[in-house]
Amino acid sequence: MQRDVAARLVVDVGGSATIALQIAAAANHEVSQSLIVTIDGRATQPRCVQADHGGWIHVVDSGPGELIVQYSASVIGTGVPLVSGEADLLRYLRPSRYCESDSLAPTARAEFAGLAGAALLAAVSSWVGTRLQYVPGSSLPTDGAVATLLARRGVCRDYAHLVVALLRSLDVPARLVAVYAPGLDPMDFHAVAEAHVEGAWHVVDATTLAPRASLLRISTGRDASDTAFMSAYGGQATLREVEVLAVADILPPDDVHQLTGLV
């Protein structure tokens, strides 16, 4: 499989600000890629920081002006599977900012008692997918899994947060992954859950908007606070434009009842 991805961000920066970008394909792939960053037309070189699970954070120290970020990458074949130690597995059992697994434990135990492994992941995916309505712009950046369940609507990150919280409530390690998603319509950055069952990490995407086998990992963490594609510190930064492209030469069929890993 060949996957070609790209992203273009246009940001209005007021004053001096530090911009942290997570838009590059994770390091567990052999990738041909390009990143060009300009401020008012002048090229600048971001600092590259290694993040968890093969992710990259590109840090830009920007003065005031128009910041333009252009990223492109081509990936052929599959990546090296990520291996997690016991510390990681324990980390992804704990409640986090947007995944309040402690609050959702009674719901999870009532709905999914007796299920494990692939059957559990399929059941959680289907349960979340049938109880939420995908409505762009319906949620706030501060909404977590509990707010999403009460509202019964959201976007991909909300679906993923609810899946992660329910699985952690059942003592299954689960985390959020930001991905490029060939087949997604409308095209954008995408968020999915990843759960550790039967000795490996497997993708759960309750939106079913793109085939899981085509997804390309960008960043991985506890929830959206770890995986945001752009964060700004020390100054004002307004995202004016965002364009995302993700295509693959093959879009494989998908079945929520089958375990599927990010490749």
Stockholm file with secondary structure:
# STOCKHOLM 1.0

chainA/1-263         MQRDVAARLVVDVGGSATIALQIAAAANHEVSQSLIVTIDGRATQPRCVQADHGGWIHVVDSGPGELIVQYSASVIGTGVPLVSGEADLLRYLRPSRYCESDSLAPTARAEFAGLAGAALLAAVSSWVGTRLQYVPGSSLPTDGAVATLLARRGVCRDYAHLVVALLRSLDVPARLVAVYAPGLDPMDFHAVAEAHVEGAWHVVDATTLAPRASLLRISTGRDASDTAFMSAYGGQATLREVEVLAVADILPPDDVHQLTGLV
#=GR chainA/1-263 SS CEEEEEEEEEEEEESSEEEEECCSCCTTSCEEEEEEEEETTEEECCEEEECGGGCEEEEEEECSEEEEEEEEEEEESCCCCCCCCHHHHHHTTSCBTTBCHHHHHHHHHHHHTTCCHHHHHHHHHHHHHHHCEECTTCSCTTCCHHHHHHHTEECHHHHHHHHHHHHHHTTCCEEEEEEECTTCSSCCCEEEEEEEETTEEEEECTTCCSCGGGCEEEEEESSHHHHCSEEEESSEEEEEEEEEEEEESCCCCCCTTSCCCCC
#=GC SS_cons         CEEEEEEEEEEEEESSEEEEECCSCCTTSCEEEEEEEEETTEEECCEEEECGGGCEEEEEEECSEEEEEEEEEEEESCCCCCCCCHHHHHHTTSCBTTBCHHHHHHHHHHHHTTCCHHHHHHHHHHHHHHHCEECTTCSCTTCCHHHHHHHTEECHHHHHHHHHHHHHHTTCCEEEEEEECTTCSSCCCEEEEEEEETTEEEEECTTCCSCGGGCEEEEEESSHHHHCSEEEESSEEEEEEEEEEEEESCCCCCCTTSCCCCC
//
